[in-house]
Amino acid sequence: MNESLGLLEVKGLLGAITMADVMVKASNVHVVNIDRANGFGWFTVKIVGDVGAVQSAIQAGSSIAKEMNCFVGCKVIPRAVSYTHLRAH
């Protein structure tokens, strides 16, 4: 299976935890990590899964983050082979 990496950057820890929950419930993806960025109180939620699932999850998370006014940015990296070892088992 070709796994991809999805990144969703949001403002605040509450936004990050909420978006991780939304994305996991929206698609068959796994949360790899929630990283705190330096400055501004931004957090990056990293997810892995197949390309379609990651795109769907990022779309759902971005939509909710925009409604909550905590959206910063997002990116889907298809076939991110070097990140597949990050999956939590």
C-alpha positions, 0 to 999 in steps of 0.5 A: 500500500502506498501511504501518504503523509498529511499535515494540518497546522492549527492555532492552539492545542485545543484546535490540534486535539480537536482536528486530530479527533475529526480526521481520525473519525472522518477517514481511515488514518492514524495520527502520528504526532502532534508537534508544537511549532516555535512561536505563535502557539501553532501545532502541526497534526501529522497523519498517515494512511492511503492517499485518498483517506489522508486527502479526505481527512485533511479536507474534513479537518481543514473545514472544521478548523476554518469554522473554529478560526484556528486554521493555519495551513495544510499539505498532503504528501502522497507516497511518503515512503520515508514516513511510513515507519512513523505509524503507531502500532 
